[in-house]
Amino acid sequence: MNIRVTFYSYFKELAGVSLTTVAMADGATLGELFERLLKDYPKLEPMRKSTLLAVGVDYQPRDYVLKDGEEVALFPPVQGG
């Protein structure tokens, strides 16, 4: 299955891209996708524990089972102003 991934804020600079598509096995979880992204984009590793992950418009836990064609977004921690 193909999952579209968007990197927001300074994650774009860390990944070197703003958007990518990742092929994953059927039944893969959001956590498995995230581990794959950390391997593909190692500069994201320091953000492992604080990255926010959303599928569509909703934040999801790492055990969420992905579906073909879903869109995943990676956000840095929320910052106040």
Buried (B, 14 or more C-beta within 10 A) or exposed (E): BEBEBBBEEEBBEBBEBEEBEBEBEEEBBBBBBBBBBBEEBEEBEEBEEEBBBBBEEEEBEEEBEBEEEBBBBBBBEEEEE
